[in-house]
């Protein structure tokens, strides 16, 4: 390797907001790295899902999905009624 062109690769301590911490090596300047989320608290790795409802978007989606399902059931019942009357 050519001297003087590579960043300093040193050991640092990583600390997550959930309290988990570990040591690793990095080119980050400083001795510590603070994270908001890690594999110990991320929903994908833990299997726990946290819904963050921004301006009611989740509840709006759930209402639309329920309304759509009700309309589909009504249409299916209507089609079944027409099929019975045609026979």
Secondary structure, DSSP 4 states (H G I P E B T S, - for coil): --TTSSPP-EEEEEEETTS-EEEEEE--SSSEEEES--TTT-HHHHS------STTHHHHHHHHHHHHHHHHHHHHHHHHHHHHHH-
